[in-house]
Amino acid sequence: MKEQAVRVAVHRMRRRYGELLRHEIAHTLKSPADIDDELRFLFSVTGA
């Protein structure tokens, strides 16, 4: 793959991972409005 194609693929992969992560977290919460707070908490405890 050319460098630009790799960059595009990585960008798409990160975006898709974010979508999947938000979807899975939504299943654990009562209110979808809490997703962003839950993600911030998750990243704070994992050091991400």
PDB file of N, CA, C, O and CB in Angstrom:
ATOM      1  N   MET A   1       0.836  -1.180   0.000  1.00  0.00           N
ATOM      2  CA  MET A   1       0.000   0.000   0.000  1.00  0.00           C
ATOM      3  C   MET A   1       0.885   1.249   0.000  1.00  0.00           C
ATOM      4  O   MET A   1       1.974   1.261   0.574  1.00  0.00           O
ATOM      5  CB  MET A   1      -0.953  -0.005   1.217  1.00  0.00           C
ATOM      6  N   LYS A   2       0.402   2.267  -0.639  1.00  0.00           N
ATOM      7  CA  LYS A   2       1.105   3.541  -0.606  1.00  0.00           C
ATOM      8  C   LYS A   2       0.840   4.211   0.736  1.00  0.00           C
ATOM      9  O   LYS A   2      -0.127   3.893   1.429  1.00  0.00           O
ATOM     10  CB  LYS A   2       0.665   4.458  -1.784  1.00  0.00           C
ATOM     11  N   GLU A   3       1.716   5.142   1.083  1.00  0.00           N
ATOM     12  CA  GLU A   3       1.612   5.801   2.381  1.00  0.00           C
ATOM     13  C   GLU A   3       0.263   6.482   2.573  1.00  0.00           C
ATOM     14  O   GLU A   3      -0.338   6.365   3.641  1.00  0.00           O
ATOM     15  CB  GLU A   3       2.724   6.816   2.537  1.00  0.00           C
ATOM     16  N   GLN A   4      -0.211   7.175   1.581  1.00  0.00           N
ATOM     17  CA  GLN A   4      -1.496   7.869   1.710  1.00  0.00           C
ATOM     18  C   GLN A   4      -2.649   6.886   1.930  1.00  0.00           C
ATOM     19  O   GLN A   4      -3.572   7.169   2.694  1.00  0.00           O
ATOM     20  CB  GLN A   4      -1.765   8.717   0.462  1.00  0.00           C
ATOM     21  N   ALA A   5      -2.594   5.748   1.269  1.00  0.00           N
ATOM     22  CA  ALA A   5      -3.636   4.733   1.443  1.00  0.00           C
ATOM     23  C   ALA A   5      -3.616   4.180   2.868  1.00  0.00           C
ATOM     24  O   ALA A   5      -4.666   3.898   3.445  1.00  0.00           O
ATOM     25  CB  ALA A   5      -3.451   3.587   0.423  1.00  0.00           C
ATOM     26  N   VAL A   6      -2.420   4.027   3.429  1.00  0.00           N
ATOM     27  CA  VAL A   6      -2.304   3.555   4.809  1.00  0.00           C
ATOM     28  C   VAL A   6      -2.889   4.589   5.760  1.00  0.00           C
ATOM     29  O   VAL A   6      -3.604   4.240   6.700  1.00  0.00           O
ATOM     30  CB  VAL A   6      -0.828   3.261   5.170  1.00  0.00           C
ATOM     31  N   ARG A   7      -2.587   5.864   5.518  1.00  0.00           N
ATOM     32  CA  ARG A   7      -3.125   6.934   6.370  1.00  0.00           C
ATOM     33  C   ARG A   7      -4.654   6.938   6.350  1.00  0.00           C
ATOM     34  O   ARG A   7      -5.295   7.076   7.392  1.00  0.00           O
ATOM     35  CB  ARG A   7      -2.590   8.304   5.913  1.00  0.00           C
ATOM     36  N   VAL A   8      -5.220   6.788   5.177  1.00  0.00           N
ATOM     37  CA  VAL A   8      -6.685   6.769   5.049  1.00  0.00           C
ATOM     38  C   VAL A   8      -7.252   5.550   5.757  1.00  0.00           C
ATOM     39  O   VAL A   8      -8.258   5.653   6.459  1.00  0.00           O
ATOM     40  CB  VAL A   8      -7.112   6.771   3.558  1.00  0.00           C
ATOM     41  N   ALA A   9      -6.617   4.396   5.580  1.00  0.00           N
ATOM     42  CA  ALA A   9      -7.091   3.167   6.223  1.00  0.00           C
ATOM     43  C   ALA A   9      -7.048   3.288   7.744  1.00  0.00           C
ATOM     44  O   ALA A   9      -7.982   2.866   8.426  1.00  0.00           O
ATOM     45  CB  ALA A   9      -6.248   1.967   5.768  1.00  0.00           C
ATOM     46  N   VAL A  10      -5.974   3.859   8.277  1.00  0.00           N
ATOM     47  CA  VAL A  10      -5.852   4.032   9.732  1.00  0.00           C
ATOM     48  C   VAL A  10      -6.906   5.001  10.238  1.00  0.00           C
ATOM     49  O   VAL A  10      -7.512   4.770  11.285  1.00  0.00           O
ATOM     50  CB  VAL A  10      -4.442   4.537  10.110  1.00  0.00           C
ATOM     51  N   HIS A  11      -7.129   6.079   9.507  1.00  0.00           N
ATOM     52  CA  HIS A  11      -8.156   7.048   9.891  1.00  0.00           C
ATOM     53  C   HIS A  11      -9.531   6.376   9.958  1.00  0.00           C
ATOM     54  O   HIS A  11     -10.273   6.558  10.923  1.00  0.00           O
ATOM     55  CB  HIS A  11      -8.183   8.230   8.895  1.00  0.00           C
ATOM     56  N   ARG A  12      -9.853   5.616   8.944  1.00  0.00           N
ATOM     57  CA  ARG A  12     -11.152   4.922   8.912  1.00  0.00           C
ATOM     58  C   ARG A  12     -11.263   3.894  10.018  1.00  0.00           C
ATOM     59  O   ARG A  12     -12.330   3.727  10.608  1.00  0.00           O
ATOM     60  CB  ARG A  12     -11.364   4.245   7.562  1.00  0.00           C
ATOM     61  N   MET A  13     -10.159   3.196  10.307  1.00  0.00           N
ATOM     62  CA  MET A  13     -10.156   2.185  11.359  1.00  0.00           C
ATOM     63  C   MET A  13     -10.401   2.841  12.720  1.00  0.00           C
ATOM     64  O   MET A  13     -11.181   2.330  13.523  1.00  0.00           O
ATOM     65  CB  MET A  13      -8.818   1.408  11.363  1.00  0.00           C
ATOM     66  N   ARG A  14      -9.742   3.963  12.977  1.00  0.00           N
ATOM     67  CA  ARG A  14      -9.938   4.653  14.255  1.00  0.00           C
ATOM     68  C   ARG A  14     -11.367   5.155  14.405  1.00  0.00           C
ATOM     69  O   ARG A  14     -11.966   5.053  15.476  1.00  0.00           O
ATOM     70  CB  ARG A  14      -8.963   5.821  14.381  1.00  0.00           C
ATOM     71  N   ARG A  15     -11.899   5.694  13.327  1.00  0.00           N
ATOM     72  CA  ARG A  15     -13.275   6.194  13.374  1.00  0.00           C
ATOM     73  C   ARG A  15     -14.246   5.045  13.642  1.00  0.00           C
ATOM     74  O   ARG A  15     -15.154   5.181  14.462  1.00  0.00           O
ATOM     75  CB  ARG A  15     -13.643   6.910  12.051  1.00  0.00           C
ATOM     76  N   ARG A  16     -14.064   3.928  12.967  1.00  0.00           N
ATOM     77  CA  ARG A  16     -14.943   2.769  13.152  1.00  0.00           C
ATOM     78  C   ARG A  16     -14.810   2.206  14.562  1.00  0.00           C
ATOM     79  O   ARG A  16     -15.809   1.828  15.176  1.00  0.00           O
ATOM     80  CB  ARG A  16     -14.622   1.677  12.116  1.00  0.00           C
ATOM     81  N   TYR A  17     -13.579   2.147  15.082  1.00  0.00           N
ATOM     82  CA  TYR A  17     -13.370   1.672  16.446  1.00  0.00           C
ATOM     83  C   TYR A  17     -14.119   2.568  17.435  1.00  0.00           C
ATOM     84  O   TYR A  17     -14.746   2.073  18.371  1.00  0.00           O
ATOM     85  CB  TYR A  17     -11.862   1.633  16.783  1.00  0.00           C
ATOM     86  N   GLY A  18     -14.052   3.878  17.229  1.00  0.00           N
ATOM     87  CA  GLY A  18     -14.769   4.808  18.099  1.00  0.00           C
ATOM     88  C   GLY A  18     -16.269   4.578  18.057  1.00  0.00           C
ATOM     89  O   GLY A  18     -16.940   4.616  19.089  1.00  0.00           O
ATOM     90  N   GLU A  19     -16.795   4.340  16.861  1.00  0.00           N
ATOM     91  CA  GLU A  19     -18.227   4.064  16.721  1.00  0.00           C
ATOM     92  C   GLU A  19     -18.612   2.789  17.458  1.00  0.00           C
ATOM     93  O   GLU A  19     -19.618   2.754  18.166  1.00  0.00           O
ATOM     94  CB  GLU A  19     -18.611   3.950  15.240  1.00  0.00           C
ATOM     95  N   LEU A  20     -17.808   1.742  17.289  1.00  0.00           N
ATOM     96  CA  LEU A  20     -18.097   0.468  17.950  1.00  0.00           C
ATOM     97  C   LEU A  20     -17.986   0.585  19.468  1.00  0.00           C
ATOM     98  O   LEU A  20     -18.798   0.020  20.201  1.00  0.00           O
ATOM     99  CB  LEU A  20     -17.148  -0.618  17.441  1.00  0.00           C
ATOM    100  N   LEU A  21     -16.985   1.315  19.933  1.00  0.00           N
ATOM    101  CA  LEU A  21     -16.814   1.502  21.371  1.00  0.00           C
ATOM    102  C   LEU A  21     -18.003   2.244  21.963  1.00  0.00           C
ATOM    103  O   LEU A  21     -18.523   1.846  23.005  1.00  0.00           O
ATOM    104  CB  LEU A  21     -15.515   2.261  21.665  1.00  0.00           C
ATOM    105  N   ARG A  22     -18.438   3.318  21.311  1.00  0.00           N
ATOM    106  CA  ARG A  22     -19.599   4.073  21.785  1.00  0.00           C
ATOM    107  C   ARG A  22     -20.850   3.188  21.807  1.00  0.00           C
ATOM    108  O   ARG A  22     -21.657   3.263  22.734  1.00  0.00           O
ATOM    109  CB  ARG A  22     -19.837   5.310  20.894  1.00  0.00           C
ATOM    110  N   HIS A  23     -21.000   2.359  20.788  1.00  0.00           N
ATOM    111  CA  HIS A  23     -22.151   1.466  20.704  1.00  0.00           C
ATOM    112  C   HIS A  23     -22.151   0.470  21.866  1.00  0.00           C
ATOM    113  O   HIS A  23     -23.187   0.246  22.493  1.00  0.00           O
ATOM    114  CB  HIS A  23     -22.151   0.718  19.359  1.00  0.00           C
ATOM    115  N   GLU A  24     -21.013  -0.115  22.147  1.00  0.00           N
ATOM    116  CA  GLU A  24     -20.933  -1.098  23.237  1.00  0.00           C
ATOM    117  C   GLU A  24     -21.155  -0.440  24.589  1.00  0.00           C
ATOM    118  O   GLU A  24     -21.845  -0.994  25.445  1.00  0.00           O
ATOM    119  CB  GLU A  24     -19.575  -1.809  23.221  1.00  0.00           C
ATOM    120  N   ILE A  25     -20.581   0.728  24.784  1.00  0.00           N
ATOM    121  CA  ILE A  25     -20.776   1.433  26.052  1.00  0.00           C
ATOM    122  C   ILE A  25     -22.243   1.812  26.236  1.00  0.00           C
ATOM    123  O   ILE A  25     -22.767   1.748  27.348  1.00  0.00           O
ATOM    124  CB  ILE A  25     -19.888   2.692  26.113  1.00  0.00           C
ATOM    125  N   ALA A  26     -22.895   2.200  25.168  1.00  0.00           N
ATOM    126  CA  ALA A  26     -24.314   2.570  25.247  1.00  0.00           C
ATOM    127  C   ALA A  26     -25.157   1.431  25.804  1.00  0.00           C
ATOM    128  O   ALA A  26     -26.161   1.672  26.474  1.00  0.00           O
ATOM    129  CB  ALA A  26     -24.837   2.973  23.866  1.00  0.00           C
ATOM    130  N   HIS A  27     -24.756   0.192  25.532  1.00  0.00           N
ATOM    131  CA  HIS A  27     -25.511  -0.963  26.019  1.00  0.00           C
ATOM    132  C   HIS A  27     -25.393  -1.135  27.534  1.00  0.00           C
ATOM    133  O   HIS A  27     -26.194  -1.846  28.141  1.00  0.00           O
ATOM    134  CB  HIS A  27     -25.032  -2.226  25.322  1.00  0.00           C
ATOM    135  N   THR A  28     -24.398  -0.487  28.145  1.00  0.00           N
ATOM    136  CA  THR A  28     -24.194  -0.654  29.578  1.00  0.00           C
ATOM    137  C   THR A  28     -24.809   0.475  30.398  1.00  0.00           C
ATOM    138  O   THR A  28     -24.766   0.449  31.628  1.00  0.00           O
ATOM    139  CB  THR A  28     -22.724  -0.749  29.874  1.00  0.00           C
ATOM    140  N   LEU A  29     -25.376   1.461  29.721  1.00  0.00           N
ATOM    141  CA  LEU A  29     -25.892   2.650  30.408  1.00  0.00           C
ATOM    142  C   LEU A  29     -27.404   2.763  30.262  1.00  0.00           C
ATOM    143  O   LEU A  29     -27.992   2.266  29.301  1.00  0.00           O
ATOM    144  CB  LEU A  29     -25.221   3.914  29.864  1.00  0.00           C
ATOM    145  N   LYS A  30     -28.013   3.420  31.226  1.00  0.00           N
ATOM    146  CA  LYS A  30     -29.451   3.652  31.155  1.00  0.00           C
ATOM    147  C   LYS A  30     -29.781   4.776  30.194  1.00  0.00           C
ATOM    148  O   LYS A  30     -30.805   4.741  29.511  1.00  0.00           O
ATOM    149  CB  LYS A  30     -30.007   3.968  32.531  1.00  0.00           C
ATOM    150  N   SER A  31     -28.906   5.781  30.141  1.00  0.00           N
ATOM    151  CA  SER A  31     -29.175   6.949  29.309  1.00  0.00           C
ATOM    152  C   SER A  31     -28.047   7.149  28.289  1.00  0.00           C
ATOM    153  O   SER A  31     -26.878   7.216  28.669  1.00  0.00           O
ATOM    154  CB  SER A  31     -29.340   8.212  30.187  1.00  0.00           C
ATOM    155  N   PRO A  32     -28.383   7.242  27.018  1.00  0.00           N
ATOM    156  CA  PRO A  32     -27.359   7.497  26.001  1.00  0.00           C
ATOM    157  C   PRO A  32     -26.628   8.824  26.220  1.00  0.00           C
ATOM    158  O   PRO A  32     -25.524   9.016  25.709  1.00  0.00           O
ATOM    159  CB  PRO A  32     -27.991   7.489  24.622  1.00  0.00           C
ATOM    160  N   ALA A  33     -27.233   9.726  26.966  1.00  0.00           N
ATOM    161  CA  ALA A  33     -26.588  11.010  27.250  1.00  0.00           C
ATOM    162  C   ALA A  33     -25.339  10.842  28.110  1.00  0.00           C
ATOM    163  O   ALA A  33     -24.517  11.755  28.187  1.00  0.00           O
ATOM    164  CB  ALA A  33     -27.568  11.947  27.943  1.00  0.00           C
ATOM    165  N   ASP A  34     -25.187   9.693  28.753  1.00  0.00           N
ATOM    166  CA  ASP A  34     -24.053   9.447  29.645  1.00  0.00           C
ATOM    167  C   ASP A  34     -22.830   8.857  28.926  1.00  0.00           C
ATOM    168  O   ASP A  34     -21.801   8.626  29.562  1.00  0.00           O
ATOM    169  CB  ASP A  34     -24.480   8.515  30.754  1.00  0.00           C
ATOM    170  N   ILE A  35     -22.922   8.617  27.644  1.00  0.00           N
ATOM    171  CA  ILE A  35     -21.832   7.963  26.909  1.00  0.00           C
ATOM    172  C   ILE A  35     -20.533   8.749  27.005  1.00  0.00           C
ATOM    173  O   ILE A  35     -19.484   8.170  27.287  1.00  0.00           O
ATOM    174  CB  ILE A  35     -22.213   7.785  25.445  1.00  0.00           C
ATOM    175  N   ASP A  36     -20.585  10.051  26.778  1.00  0.00           N
ATOM    176  CA  ASP A  36     -19.359  10.854  26.806  1.00  0.00           C
ATOM    177  C   ASP A  36     -18.704  10.836  28.186  1.00  0.00           C
ATOM    178  O   ASP A  36     -17.482  10.735  28.292  1.00  0.00           O
ATOM    179  CB  ASP A  36     -19.663  12.295  26.394  1.00  0.00           C
ATOM    180  N   ASP A  37     -19.510  10.933  29.240  1.00  0.00           N
ATOM    181  CA  ASP A  37     -18.955  10.865  30.601  1.00  0.00           C
ATOM    182  C   ASP A  37     -18.306   9.510  30.853  1.00  0.00           C
ATOM    183  O   ASP A  37     -17.234   9.430  31.451  1.00  0.00           O
ATOM    184  CB  ASP A  37     -20.056  11.125  31.649  1.00  0.00           C
ATOM    185  N   GLU A  38     -18.948   8.468  30.402  1.00  0.00           N
ATOM    186  CA  GLU A  38     -18.409   7.113  30.589  1.00  0.00           C
ATOM    187  C   GLU A  38     -17.100   6.942  29.826  1.00  0.00           C
ATOM    188  O   GLU A  38     -16.158   6.338  30.339  1.00  0.00           O
ATOM    189  CB  GLU A  38     -19.431   6.054  30.129  1.00  0.00           C
ATOM    190  N   LEU A  39     -17.036   7.463  28.619  1.00  0.00           N
ATOM    191  CA  LEU A  39     -15.795   7.390  27.840  1.00  0.00           C
ATOM    192  C   LEU A  39     -14.669   8.158  28.524  1.00  0.00           C
ATOM    193  O   LEU A  39     -13.542   7.667  28.585  1.00  0.00           O
ATOM    194  CB  LEU A  39     -16.019   7.939  26.423  1.00  0.00           C
ATOM    195  N   ARG A  40     -14.950   9.342  29.034  1.00  0.00           N
ATOM    196  CA  ARG A  40     -13.920  10.120  29.752  1.00  0.00           C
ATOM    197  C   ARG A  40     -13.416   9.346  30.957  1.00  0.00           C
ATOM    198  O   ARG A  40     -12.214   9.298  31.216  1.00  0.00           O
ATOM    199  CB  ARG A  40     -14.476  11.493  30.202  1.00  0.00           C
ATOM    200  N   PHE A  41     -14.346   8.736  31.696  1.00  0.00           N
ATOM    201  CA  PHE A  41     -13.946   7.943  32.857  1.00  0.00           C
ATOM    202  C   PHE A  41     -13.087   6.759  32.426  1.00  0.00           C
ATOM    203  O   PHE A  41     -12.046   6.495  33.028  1.00  0.00           O
ATOM    204  CB  PHE A  41     -15.184   7.452  33.628  1.00  0.00           C
ATOM    205  N   LEU A  42     -13.512   6.058  31.405  1.00  0.00           N
ATOM    206  CA  LEU A  42     -12.758   4.901  30.913  1.00  0.00           C
ATOM    207  C   LEU A  42     -11.338   5.299  30.518  1.00  0.00           C
ATOM    208  O   LEU A  42     -10.380   4.616  30.878  1.00  0.00           O
ATOM    209  CB  LEU A  42     -13.477   4.263  29.717  1.00  0.00           C
ATOM    210  N   PHE A  43     -11.201   6.388  29.787  1.00  0.00           N
ATOM    211  CA  PHE A  43      -9.863   6.829  29.357  1.00  0.00           C
ATOM    212  C   PHE A  43      -9.033   7.291  30.554  1.00  0.00           C
ATOM    213  O   PHE A  43      -7.815   7.116  30.559  1.00  0.00           O
ATOM    214  CB  PHE A  43      -9.975   7.971  28.318  1.00  0.00           C
ATOM    215  N   SER A  44      -9.668   7.874  31.559  1.00  0.00           N
ATOM    216  CA  SER A  44      -8.900   8.337  32.719  1.00  0.00           C
ATOM    217  C   SER A  44      -8.334   7.173  33.540  1.00  0.00           C
ATOM    218  O   SER A  44      -7.226   7.267  34.069  1.00  0.00           O
ATOM    219  CB  SER A  44      -9.779   9.214  33.607  1.00  0.00           C
ATOM    220  N   VAL A  45      -9.088   6.084  33.645  1.00  0.00           N
ATOM    221  CA  VAL A  45      -8.603   4.949  34.442  1.00  0.00           C
ATOM    222  C   VAL A  45      -7.672   4.038  33.666  1.00  0.00           C
ATOM    223  O   VAL A  45      -6.919   3.269  34.264  1.00  0.00           O
ATOM    224  CB  VAL A  45      -9.768   4.146  34.956  1.00  0.00           C
ATOM    225  N   THR A  46      -7.712   4.112  32.342  1.00  0.00           N
ATOM    226  CA  THR A  46      -6.813   3.264  31.549  1.00  0.00           C
ATOM    227  C   THR A  46      -5.562   4.002  31.101  1.00  0.00           C
ATOM    228  O   THR A  46      -4.637   3.398  30.557  1.00  0.00           O
ATOM    229  CB  THR A  46      -7.540   2.727  30.336  1.00  0.00           C
ATOM    230  N   GLY A  47      -5.538   5.307  31.330  1.00  0.00           N
ATOM    231  CA  GLY A  47      -4.376   6.091  30.918  1.00  0.00           C
ATOM    232  C   GLY A  47      -4.320   6.352  29.434  1.00  0.00           C
ATOM    233  O   GLY A  47      -3.281   6.748  28.905  1.00  0.00           O
ATOM    234  N   ALA A  48      -5.445   6.130  28.749  1.00  0.00           N
ATOM    235  CA  ALA A  48      -5.468   6.320  27.293  1.00  0.00           C
ATOM    236  C   ALA A  48      -5.674   7.769  26.931  1.00  0.00           C
ATOM    237  O   ALA A  48      -5.720   8.110  25.749  1.00  0.00           O
ATOM    238  CB  ALA A  48      -6.558   5.475  26.657  1.00  0.00           C
TER     239      ALA A  48
END
